[in-house]
Amino acid sequence: MVHISDLKKDMVVNLESQPWVVVGVQFVSPGKGPAFYRTKLKNLRSGNVIERTFKSGEQMEEANVGKMSAKFLYSHRDKFIFTREDKPSVRFELSKEVVGDVSRFMKTNQLVEGIMLNNETINISLPIKVNLKVTEAPPGVKGDRAQGGTKTVTLETGTTIEAPLFVEEGDMLEINTETGEYVRRVE
């Protein structure tokens, strides 16, 4: 059992017989009334995100999850197909709802971390930073500073992000998968 005060980001807990990952936790001490914890939780099976408040003394059960290395193979009709890195013949699929927004930054043969519960892979997590190639980069207008010196570029996965004006087609960029933002240009 885990006390609510010990909850941390990315911890996996059981709530209503479902595995939930802690997306955020905030301690709130109002002027009147007892203190409480405001949490944001993501269901690892369905991808649903909820906000829930807990009293200071409450406890939760920590989920017994394992992790394994997997490789992203391809996507087809809102399904993502993966294989275990140690056993390439073992494949599994996850829906777009479960994988979530990080699917924008997945490319073929990319290594990911599979989250397992009772020998079943229920979700994946991407590294915090990934390197992706720029496939389209319109020329930046030097005098146009209304956007803060950025332009919209297309990455090899098909997603678009805001990048500095000096980024050109063919550049390799480091992207933060949690925020979806440009970090730096990789040489």
N, C-alpha and C positions, 0 to 999 in steps of 0.2 A: 504494500500500500504506500502511496505517495501523498504527502500533505500538499494541499493546494499551494501553500507558500513555497514549496520546492519545485513547482512547475517551471520548466524552461522551454524556450523555443526549440522546435524539432523533437521534443519528447513525445513518445507514443503512449497513449492511455486507452483503457477500455471505458466506454461510457455507453450504457444501454446495450451491452453485448456487441458493440461495434468498435473497431480500432479507429482512433482519432489522433491526428498529429497536431501538436500545439503550434499554431501559427503566430500567436502573440498572447502575452499575459501582462496585465496591468494591475497594480495594487491601488485601490481607491480608498481614501480615508476622508469621508465627508465631515463637515463641521458637526452635523447632527447624525446620530445613528451609528450603528456598528460599521467597521471597515469590511470591505469585500474585495474579491478579485474578479476582474472583467477579463474573460478569455475569448480568443478567436480560435476555433477548432475546425480542422478539415478532415472529413471522413475519407479514410484510405480506400474504401471499397467503391463508394459512389462519387467521390469528388466534391460533395456538398460542403459548403462552409457555413458554420453557424457561430453566433456569439452567445455566450452563456456566462452568467455570473454565479459565483460560489461564495459562501460565507468563509470567514477566516479559518475555522477549525475543521472544515470538511476534508475528506480523504478520497483518493481515487486509486483504482487498480492500474498499475503500469502494465501495458501490453507486452507479451513475450514475442517480440518480432526479431527476425534474423535478417541479415543482409547478404547478398551475393552479387557477383559481377555478371553483368549481362551486356549484350550487344544489340543495338537497334538495327533491324534488317530493313523494313519498309513499312509504309502505311497504305491502307486500302479501305475506302469507304468508312472513314472515321474510326478505323481500328488500327492499332499499332502492333506490329509483329516483332517480337524479340526472341533471342536465343540465349541460353546460358553460355557464358564464356568457357567454362570448364567442360560442358557437355553440349557441343553444337547441335546434336540431334534433338535436344529437348527445347521445344519452342513454346511460347505462350503469347497471348494477345491481351491487350488492354484497350478499353474504349477511350475516345477523345475526352469524355467527361472526367474519367479517372485520372488520366495523365495531366490534363489541365493546360495552362498557358505555356508551360515549358516546352510543349511540343513544337512551338515555333522555332526552337533552336536545336532540334535534333536532326542530324544528317546520317545517311546510311553508314553502317559499320562503326558508329560512335559507341564508346563504352559508357554505360550508365550503371547505377547501383539499383538492384532489385530489392524491394522490401517484401519479406516473406512472413506469413503467418500460418502456422500449422501446415508447413510444407507446400503452401500455395502462394504464388507470387501475386500480391494484391496491388502493388504500385511500383513506381520507379522514382528515382531522384537523379537529377543531372548535376554535374559539377557546378560550382557557383560561377566559374568563368569558363567560357568555351571560345575557341578561335574559329571564325567563319570568314569565308572569302566574299568580297563585294562583287556582285555580278552586274549591277547597274548603279552608276553614280552620275547624275546630271551635273553639268558644270555649275559651280557656285558663282553667284553674282557678287563680286567683291563689294560693291557699293550698297548692297542690300543687307543692312544690319538690323532690320526689324525683328528677325528671328534669332538674334544673338549669335550670328556667324555659324549657323548649322544648315544642313540640307538633308533631305530624305534619300537614303540609299537602300538598295535591295540586296539582301544577302543570299548566299547559295541555297538556303532552305526555303526561299521565297518570301520571307518576312521582311518588313521594312522597319528601319530605325532612323533616328536622328543622329547625324555624325557631323564632325567639323568640316568646314569648306575644303580643307586640303586633302580629304579622302578621295581616292580615285578608283576607277574600276580595276579589279585585279588585286587590290590591297587586301591584306589579311588583318581582320580586326578582332580584338578581344572584347567579348560581350558579357555583361553580368546577367545571368539567367534569372536571378531573383527580381531584378528591377527592369530588365529588358533594355538597359542603356549601354551605350558605347563606353568602353573603359580606356582603350589605347590602341594604337596601330602597332601590329607585330611585324618585326623585320624578318 
